[in-house]
Amino acid sequence: MAAAAAAGAASAELVIGWCIFGLLLLAILAFCWIYVRKYQSQRESEVVSTITAIFSLAIALITSALLPVDIFLVSYMKNQNGTFKDWANANVSRQIEDTVLYGYYTLYSVILFCVFFWIPFVYFYYEEKDDDDTGKCTQIKTALKYTLGFVMICALLLLVGAFVPLNVPNNKNSTEWEKVKFLFQELGSSHGLAALSFSISSLTLIGMLAAITYTAYGMSALPLNLIKGTRSAAYERLENTEDIEEVEQHIQTIKSKSKDGRPLPIRDRRALKQFEERLRTLRKRERHLEFIENSWWTKFCGALRPLKIIWGVFFILVALLFVVSLFLSNLDKALHSAGIDSGFIIFGANLSNPLNMLLPLLQTVFPLDYILITIIIMYFIFTSMAGIRNIGIWFFWIRLYKIRRGRTRPQALLFLCMILLLIVLHTSYMIYSLAPQYVMYGSQNYLIESNITYDDHKGNSTLSVPKRCDADAPEDQCTVTRTYLFLHKFWFFSAAYYFGNWAFLGVFVIGLIVSCCKGKKSVIEGVDEDDSDLSDDEPSIYSV
C-alpha cells in the first residue's frame, strides 16, 4: 500500500510538471506572436512569412524549454540520499529517458526542416515576388531551385554525422568491408542519434558565431542604453532646424551661379544633388522629430526614466554575473579538464561559480530552477535582439537589412528569426558552460563506500554516504540528461564551443568599452541614414 501511495504521489507530481510545461508552451506561442508582430513592417507584412517566423522562433524556445524538463526528470528519479525511488525501476527510467529523447528527435527534426527547407523557401519566394513580371509558378520553381542547395547541405551533414566513427573496430587487421559493416552497425545501434546530433551541433556552432557577434555585444549595449537614455527630441529638433537652414543656404549659393543662364559645372551639379538629397532627409527627420516630441508615448517614456535606469543597472549586474560564471567555468576547464581530445570535459567542479551553485539549490523547490532557466533564455533573447538592432544583419562588409520596430521587411524578419533560432540552440550549451554539473545530472546523488575508524574500539566500519553525481560516477548510479548526449556526442564540437566561450568573453569586454564611449542615441536613430525599411509616412509612436 505504501509503495502504491508513493507511486501515485510521484505520478501526480509528474502530471503537475507536464501541466506547467504545457502552460509554458502557450506562453511561448503568445510571446512569439507579440514579438514578431511588434517588429514586422505594417506596409509589407505577409501572412506566410509571419507564420513562419512565429513558428520557427516558437520551436527554438520550446526546445530550450525541454532542457529543465529533462533535468527535472533525471533528478526526480532519485532521493537526496542517493538511492532510486521505489517507482523508478529500470523499465520506468528507460521509458522516461526515451520520452525525452523522442521529444528531442521531433523538435530537432522540425528545426532542421525549418532551417534547411522552409525558411529558405519562403525567403527566396518573397525575393522573387519583388519582380512584378514573375508568376506564382515561376516564383515557386525558382525558390525550390535555390532551396535545393540547403537541402543538399542538410543531407551532407546527416551523412557525415551518421558515418563519423565514434568508436573503432577492436581488430586492427579488419578488412575495408568489415570496417564498413562496423559503421552500419554503429548507425543502427544509435538509432540515428549521431546523425541528428552532428547536424544540430553544426547549427549550434553557427549559433555560437551569432551569439559571439550579437549576444555578447547586446549584453553590454542593452543595459548601457537603458541607463544613458536617448537625446532630447526638442534639442535634436533645434539642431535639425539649423542644419536645414545651412543646407538651404548652400543650395541657394550654388543656384545663384546659374542666374545669368550659364550651365553649372559638373562639380557644382554633383554638389547640388547631394545637398538636395540631404535636405530631403533633414525634412523627413523634422517631421519625425515633431511627431515624437508631441506624442503622449514620449511623455510616458519620460515618466518611466527612473525605472529604465533601474532595469539597466539590473541587466548590467546580470551580465557581469554571467561573465564571471562563464570565465570561472572556462578557467576550470583550462586547468582541470581532460584535454582537447575529450572536448575539455571536467571530472567534478574544482572552481565553483555562482550559477553552478545556485541552480542545484533552486531545484530543491520546484519549479524555481525552471523559472531561472526561462529567465536566462529570455535574457539571451532580449540581449541578442538588442545586438541585432544595433549592428543590423550583415553579409561580411555588406549590410543586408536593418531591424526596426514596425518597419522590418518580411525577408529581414525571416533572417531575424533564423538568427534567433540558432542563438537559442546555442543557449543550451551556454547554460551547460555556466552550470555543467547541473545540466549533466541535475541534483542527483549516488552512494559511495566510506571507511570510518572508531578510536574506542580501534576498529573500522564501512558506511554508504551520498555524493553529488559527476563524470566519475558509475553509469548505473547516475543518469545523464539527454541534452548532454546531444551536446557532447562529438568532442570536436565541444572543443570549438570552449574556444567560442573565450571569444564571447572578449567581444563582451570590447562591446562594453565601445558602449561606454558612445554618446546617447538619437531619439529617431536611423532616420538620418539611407534606410529602405523606413516609411515616409507618420512614424509609430512605439519606435522611441
N, C-alpha and C positions, 0 to 999 in steps of 0.2 A: 504493500500500500504506500509506504514512504517513497519507494522508487518511482511509483506511478505518479504520485503527487509532485515529486521533483521534476519528472519529465514533463508533466503538464505545465508547471510553472516556467520551465525553460522554453517550452513551445509558445507560451503566452508572451514571454519577453521577446522571442524571435519575431512573432507576429507584430508586436508593437514596433520593433526595429524596422521591419519591412514597411509598415504603415508610414513611419516617419520618412523613410526613403521615398515612398510614393508621393507624400506631400512635398518633399523636396523637388521631385520631378516637375510637379505642377508649378512650383515657384520658379524653377529654371526656365520653363517654357514662357511664363509671364515675363520674366526678366529679359529673355532674348527678344521677345516681340517688342517690348518697350525700347530696348537698346537699339534694335535695327530701325524701327520707325523713327527714332529720335535723330538718326544720322542720315537717313536716305533723303534724296532730293525730292521735293514736293512736286517739281515740274516733270521729272524724268523717272518717276517711280514705276517699276514693272512688277507685276504680280509674281511671276516665276522667280525672278531674282530675289525678291523679298522673302518668299517662302524658302528658297534655297539657303539664303543667308541665315534665316532664323533656325532652320532645321540643322544646318551644319554646326552652328555655334552651340545649339542645344545638345547635340550628340557629344561634342567635346566636353561640355560641362557635366553631362550625365556620366561619361566615362570617368571623369575626375571624382564625381560623387561616389563611384563604386569603390574607390580606394579606402575610405574609412569604413565602409561596409565589410570589405574584405578583412581589414584589420580587426574589426569588432568580432567577426565570426570566428577567426582563429583564436582570438583571446578568450572568447566566451566558452570555448570547449574545455577550458582548464580552470581549476580552482587556484586561488592565490598560493596555496601550499605546494603547488607543483604537480598535483595529481589531476587526472582527467575526471570530468564529471561523469555520473553514473550513466547518463543517456548518450555520452559521446564515445560510443564504441567505434571500432574500425570502420564498419559499414556506414554509420551515420557521418563520421568525419569525412570519409571519402565522398559521400553524397553531397555534403556541404561544399567541399572543395571543388567538386565537378560543377556544381551550380554556378559558383562564382567564375570558374574557368569558362563555362559556356557563355556566361554573360559577357566576359571579355572578348571571346571569339566573335560574338554577334556585334558588339559595339565597334570593335576594331575592324571587322569586315565592312561595316557601314562607313567607317571613316575612310578606308581605302577606296570604297566606291565613290564617296564624295570628292576626295582629293584627286583621284586619277581618272574620274569619268564625269560625274555630274557637274561639279563646279566648272571645270574647263569647258564642258559642252555649253553650259548656259553663258559663260563669258564670251566664247567665240560666236555664239548665236547672236548676242546683242552687239558684238563688234561688227558683224555683217549686217545687222539691222540698220546701222547708221547710213548704209548705202541705200537710197530710195529706189534704185533700179533693180534691186535684188528681190526675188520672190521668196516665199517661205520655204519651198522645197530646196532652192539653192542655198538658203541660209542653213538649213539642217544638214545638207550634204557637206558644205564647207566646214561647219562646226564639227561634224563627225570625223572629217578628214584630219583636222588638227588634233582632235581629242584622241585619235588612234595612237598618236605618239606617246601620250600619257599612259594609255592602256599598255603599250609595249614596255614602258619603263616599269609599271607595276608588275607585269608578268615576269620581267627580268629579275626584279627584286625577290619575288616569290620563289623563283627557280634557284637563285643563288642561296637564299635562306634555307631552302629545302635540302640542298645538297652540300652545304658547307659542313665538313666533318667535324663535329664537336668531340667525337672520340675516334681513336684509330684502331684498326684491327690488331688483335693480340699477336697474330702470326705475321712477322715481318717479311716472310717469304711468300706472302699471298700473291696470287696472280692478279692481273688487272680486272678480270671478270669477277673474282672473289671480292675485290675492293668495291666494284660497282654494286654487287649484291649486298655488301655490307651497308652501303649508303642507302639503298632502298629499304633495308630492314630498319635502319635508324629513322628514316622518314615515316615508315609505318608505325613504329613504336611511339613516336612523338605525336602522332595524330595531327600533323601539320602545325604543331606549336612553333617549331623552329622557323618555318617559312613565314608565318604570320608575325612572329617576334622580330625577324630580320627586317621585314617591311615596315613595321611600326617603329622599330628602332631607327631606321633610316629617316622616317618622317620626324621622329623626336630629335634627331641630330640637326635637321633643318630648323626645327622649332627652337633648338638651343641657339643657333645663329640669330634667329629672330629675337629671342629673349635677350641675348647679348646686345643687339642693336637697339631694340625698343624698350624692353622692360627695365634694363639696367639704367638707361637714361631717364625713363619715366619715373623711376623710384626717387630720383633727385629733383626732376623738373616739376612734378606734380605738387609736392609739399611746398617747395620754394615759391612757386607761382601763387599758391593759395596764401602764403604769408605776405608776399610782396604786393599782390593785387594787381590791378590794371591802372593805367593812367586816367586822369580826369577827362571825361568827354568834353566838358566846356573848354578846358585848356587846349585839348587837341583840336577842337573846332577853331579856336582863335589862331593857332599855328597854321591850320589849313587855309584859313582866310588870307593870311599873309602870304602863303605860298601861291594862292590863286592870283593875288594882285601882282606878285612878282613875275609869274609866268605870262600873264596878260600883258604886262609891260614889255617883256621880251618879244612877244608876238607882234605887238604894235610897232616896236622898233624895227623888226625885220620887214614888216609890210610897208613901212614908210619909205624903204629903199626903192620900191617899185611904183611910187606915186606918179612919176613922170612917164610911165609906160614902159620903162626898161624891164626886161625879164630878170628874175632873180638868179644869181649864180647857183650852181648845183649844191654848193656847200650850204648856202642860206636856205634853199628849198628843203634840204635834208634836216637842217636845224628847225625850220618852221614846222615840219611834220612831227618831229619829236616833241616840240613844245605843245602842239595841238593835242597829241595823244596824252601828254602829261596833264594838260588842262582837263580833258575828259575824265581822267582818273581822279583828279582832285575834286571835280564837281560831283562825281559819284560818291567819293568819300565824304563830301559835305552833306549830301542827302542822308547817308547812313549815320553820320555823327549827329545830325539834327534829330533824326528819329530816335536814336538811342538816348540822347540827352533828355528828351521829353517823355520817354516811356516810363510806365509805372514799374516795369521789371527792374530798371536801373536803380530806381529809388529803393525797391525792395531788397536788391542785392547789396546796396549801400548799408541798409539797416542790419544785414547779416554779416557785415565785415568782421566783427569780433569773433563770430562763430567760425568763419573761414580761417582766421588766424589760428584758432584752437585746433581745428582739423589739420591744418598744415603742420603744426608742432607735433600733433599725434602721429601723422603719417611719416614725418622725418624720424621720430623715435622708433616707429615700427621698422622703417627701412634700416636704421642702424642696428636694431635687434637682429634682423635677417642677415645683414652683412657680417656682424660679429659671429653669429651662429655658423654661417657658411664658411667663414675664414677658419674658425676653430675646427670644424669638421674636415675641411680640406687639409689643414695642418696636421690633424690626427692621421689622415691617410698618408700624407707625405712622410711622417715619422714612423708609423707603426703598421702600415699596410703590408700585404704580401707581395707587392710589386706590381709593375705594369702588366705582366703576363696574366695576372689574376683579375685585372680590372681595378686594382687598388682596393681590394676587399680588405676590411679590417676585422680582426677577431676580438670583439669586445670594444667598449668605448674607453679609450685611455685619456682623452681630453674631452670632458663634458662641455656641452654648450647649452645655453638657456632653453632652447626649444626642445632639445632631446630629453631634458629633464622635466619640462612642463607637460608635454603630451602624455607620457605614461601616467602622470598624476591625474590629469583630467579624465583619462579613460576609465578610471575607477568610478566616476559619476557619469553614466551615460545620459545624454549624448554631448557632454561638454567638449570632448575631443573632436567629435563630428562637427560641432559648431565652429571650433577653431580652425579646422581644416578648410571648411567652407569659407571662412573669413580670409584665410591665406590665399585661396584660389581667387576669390573676388578681388582681393587686393592686387594680385598679379594682373588680373584683367584690367582694372582701372589704371594701374601704372603703365601697362602695355599700351592702353588706349591713349594715355597722355603722351607717351613717347611717339606713337604713330601720328598723333595730331601735330606734335611739334616738328617732327622730322619729315613726315609725308612718306609716300610709297615711291621708292626709287629702284631703278634697274641700273646698277653701278652708278655712273655720274648723271644719268638721265632721270629727271623727275617725271613719274608717270601720273600720279594722282595726288590730290590733297583731300584730306578728310575734314569736312566741315559739318556742323550740326544743321540738318535740314537742307543741305546742299551737296550731298555726296552722290555721285552718279552710280547707276547700277553696277557697272564694271568695277568701280573703286570699292563699292560695298562688298562685292564678291572677293576682291583682293583682301579687304579688311578682315572678313570672316575667315578666309583661308589662313591668314597670318595668325589671327587669334586662336584658331583651331590648333595650329602647330605649336603655339606657345603654351596652350592649356595642356597639350600632350606632354610637353616638357616639364610642366609643373609637378608631375608625379615624381620625376627624378629629382627635381629641386627639393621637394619635401623629403625625399629619401636622403639627400645630401644634408638637409637640416636636422633630420632625426632618423639616422639609419637603423638603429635598433628597433624603434617604434614601427617603422614601415616593414621590417623583416618579420618581426614576431609579436608586435603589439605589447601586451602586458603579460605574456606567458612566462611561467617559471617551470623549472624542471628540478628533479631531486638528484642530489649528489651525496655520496657517502663521505661522512666526515668523522675522523677519529677523535675521540675525547678521552683525555687522560685524567684519572681521579687520583689525587695526591694521597688521600686517606688510605685507599685500598691498593695503591700502586698498581692499578690495572688500567686497561684500555677498553673502550666500547665504541661501537660504530653507530652513528646516528645519521639519518637522512634529513638533509636541510635543503630548503628551496633556494634556487639560484636563478637570476634573470637569464632568459634564453639569449644566446648569441651564436656566432658562427661556429663555435667549438661544441655546441650542444649536439647530442645524439639525434639522428633523424627521426627515430620513433618516439622521442620525447617532446620535440618542438616542431610545430607545423609552420612551414614557411608560407607567407602570403603568395597568392597567385600573381599579384602585382610585381613582386620581387623577381619571380621567374621570368616574366616578360621583360623586365628592365635589365636583367643580368644573364640573359641566355648566351650573349656573345661578349667576351671580355674586352674586345677592341672598342666596342661602343662605350662600355663603362670607362675605359681609359680616356676616350675622347670627351666624355661628359666631365671627367675630373679636370682636364685641362681647360675645358669650357668654363668651369666654375671660376678658375683663376682669371680668365678673360672677363667674365661677368663682373667680378670684383674690381678689376682695373677700369672697365668702362663706367662703373658706378662712381668711382672716385673722380674720373675725368669729367663725367656729367655733373657731379656735384660742384666742381670748381667752375665749370662753364656756367651753370645755372646761378651760382653766387655772383659771378662777374657781370652777367647780363642785367640790363635795367628792367624796368617794369614793361609788361606787354601792352601793346595798344589795345584800346577797348574794341577796336574793329580790326584786329590783326589779319592781314591777308588781303584787305581791300585795296591797298596801295600797290599790289603786285598784279601781274598778268594771271588772273585766276579764271580759268574757263568754267569752273564749277560755281562761280558766283553770279547771281542774278542781278540785273539792274533794277529789279522790282524792289518793293519795300522789304527790308530785311526782317528776319524773325527776331522777336524781342528776346528769345532764349539763346541767341548767339553770343551774348555777352557773358 
